[in-house]
């Protein structure tokens, strides 16, 4: 984002949106100002508030696409909501705070995906190790073979031979020679029940807290499934990547990204702010 000047941002948007030069220029300047805000000291940053922008135009002229492409350029969390869904809570609307909760979920997903990409190589190494344990366990030396050896040197040689065989299998596994072979893998699954609390304003937080509490108390279930080595590697790598990343750090980074860079696109504002006629209906507004 540092290298993107307003002129370059407009040029990038020109690749996807036809016309709308005034809107592109406005959002490009706003995006650059957001970056400048991040460069000032913390005590001054609180005094510089990001601007909101109202894009006015008929359906299909590119309002949503401009905002979406802008978020992609800035690698910022983005969410689109319809204003008509956030009217009177308890009557027909939702709690407006759920907009930010949904935005945080998007941000957590983005940060987690980035963190998983950083540990992807290590995760695949651990996945290959688990597959190797399935194909050729470490302690898979027959007891009758150990019973035949007489002294400690022979036992050590037997273990060394076993290790050499295991290393040869590791090379073949990493060389994708066993990709179509079927194996049984065990993975952890979340045993937390899905809860839906129906109630007045603010009950979304209660639902989230209950699910988090139960998730920490209930044990993880182990599920066994039969799959090919190729597919099993992907499943195990995803599980290992989840173990390698620090979710507390992910949440902290995600919250900071929402606070500093989050973009909320509120659509159909005219449905709740414009003039309403008796013939107004649920169709998409053309105002």
N, C-alpha and C positions, 0 to 999 in steps of 0.2 A: 504493500500500500504506500510505502514511503516514496517509491519511484513514480507513482501515478499522480501527475498534475491534472487539474481540471480539463485541460485540453486533451490529454491522453485518455482520461475517463470518457469524455464525449466521443472520442475516436473509437474506443472499444465498444461503446453502446451503439454506435452507428453500424456495427457489424450485424446487429440483431434487430434494431428498431428503425423503421423508416420514418423520417421526418421528426417532428416533436423536438426541434432544436432548443427551444426556450426551456422546456422541461428538463432536457438532458443537461443543459448548462446549469440550471438551478440545483439539481441533485448532485452534480459533479462538484460544485462549489461547496455545498453542504457536507459532502463526504470529505473533501480536503480540510474543511474547518474542523471536522470531527477528529481527523488525524492530528491537526495542529493542537487541538485541546489536550491530546494525550502527551504532548511534548512539554507542557508547562508543569511547574511544581504542583504537588498535590494540594497545597493550600490555595493556589490560584485556580486549580481545575474546578473546584466547587463553585466558583463565581462565573464560570463560562458554561451556560446551559446549551445543549444541542437544540437546534431548531426543528420544528415540525413543518412539513411541507404538504400543502393541499394540491393535488393534481385533479384538474377538472377536465372532463372530456367524455365523449360517448363511449359506449361499450366497444371494445376491440381496437382502440387507438394506441394501446401500448402502455397504459398506466401501470398495470401489475408487472408487466415484463421489464419495465425500466427499474422498478424496485427490486425485482428478483435478480436481475443481472448485476445491479449495484451491490447486492449482498454477496453474490458470488465473487465479484472482484475484490471485495474487502474481506472475504472469508468470514463473514459476520452471520450470526444466527438470524434467521428470517422467518416470519410467520405472517400468513394472511388470514384475516378474520372478516366476517360480515357484521357491520354495525347493527343490523336488524336483530341479531341474536343476543345482543347485550343491551336490552332495554330494562324494564322493571323486573328486578330479581324477585322470584316467587310468583310472578304472574305469567310472563312468557319468556323472560330473559335469563341469561346466565350471569354469574358473578364476573365482573370485569377483571378481577384479579386472576382469573383462570387464564386470561390471555398471557400474562407474564409467566405463569406456571408452565403453560404450553411452550412458550419461548425458551424457558430454562431447559425443558426436556429436549428441545431441538439442539440447544447449545451443548448439553451433556453428551448427546449422541455424536456431535461433531468433534468435541474434544476427545471423547473416548476412542473414536475411530482414528484420530491422529496419534494418540498414545499407543494404540494397538499396532499401527503401522511402524512405530519406532521399535517395538519389541518383536516384530514379525519374524525376523530371522531366528532369534532365540526361541520363540514359541515353536517354530517348525523343528528346531533341534530337539526340544523336549518332546514334541509329538513323535518324532522318529525314534527317540529313546523308548517311549512307551510302546510303540509298535514293535520295536525289537524285543522288548520284554515279553510281548505276547507271542511273537514268532519263535523266540529262543530265549527263555528265561535265564536269569543269571545263575540261579541255583539248580539248574535242571540237569545235574549230574546224577545218574542212576545210583541208588544205594548199593546195589550189588557190585557196581564198578568200584566204589569206595571200599567195599568190604574185601576185595581181592588184593588191594595194595597193602604192602606191609609196613613201610616206614613213612615218615613225614615228607621225605624228598619225593617219593612217588606220588603222594597226595598233592603236593605242590605242583608237580609236573602235570598231573591230571587237570588241575584247575587252570594251569597256564594253557594247556591244549584247548580246554573249553573256552577260554577267553579268546584265543586266536581264531577259533571257529566263529565265535560271536562277532569278532571284528570283520571277518570276511563277509558274514551276513549283513553287517552294517553297511559295508561298501556296496553290496548288491542292492540293499534297500534304498540307499541314497542315490544309486544309479537307476532307480525306477524299474528294477527287474521284477518286483513283486506287486505291481500296481493293480493287477486284476485278481489277486488272491483274496479270498474271503477270510475275514477275521472277526472276532467278537470283541467289541470294545465296551467299556463301562464309562458312562459320563454322569455328571451330576445334573440334576434337574431341580428347579425351584418348586418346593412343595407348598408355598404360600397360597392359600385360597384367594380367589378373586372376590373382593368385597365391594358392594355398592350401597352406600348409605344415602337414603332418601330423606331429605330434610330441608330446612330453611337456609338462609344465607350463611356461607362459610363452612358448610358441611363437607366440601371437597377436601379441606385440610384434614378433617377427622378421618376420612377414608384413607388418605395417603399415610397418616400417622399409624393407623391400625395395621395397614399392610406392611409397613416398615417394621413395626414392633413384632408382628407374627413372623416375618421373614427372619428376624434375628433369633427368635426362640425355636421355631420348628427346624428339625434337622433336614439336611439336604438328602433327597432321594437319589439312589444310584440306579441308573437304567442301563440294561445290557441290550445291545443291538448288533446285528450282523451286517457287515458292510465290506466293501472292497478296501484295500490298503490306501488307494488314492483318496477315496471319500473319507475314510477314517482319519487320515492325516489332517484333512481340513477341519474336521470336527474337533479333534484333539488339540490342534493348533489354536483354534478359537478359544477353547477352554483354558489352555495354558496362557494365552495372551491375557485373558481376564484375571488370572492369578498374578501376573507380572505387573500389572498396572495398579497404581494406588488410586482407588475410587475417591478418597477424600481429596486428593490433589485434583482429580478430574472435576469434582464438583466445585472446588474453589476457582479453578480456571474458567469453568463454564459460567459461574456467577459473575466473575469479573468481565468475561466477554459480553454477557448480556448487558451489564451496567455500562460498559464503555462503547460497545459496537452494535448492540441489538437493534433490529429493525422490525417494527410492527406496521404492517400495511392494513389499514382499516378501509374496507370496501363498502360501497352502498351507503355512504353517509347521507346522501340526499333522501333516502327512504325514511330517515328519522328526523332530519333537519329541514327538509324542503317542504313546500306546500303540498298538502295531502288533499286529494279530491275524493269525492264519494265513490268514484269508480276505481280507486287505487286497489291493486291486488298484489298477489305474491310474485308476479312475474319480474324478470330482471328489469331494472329501471333503465329508461332511455333518455332521462333528463340530462 
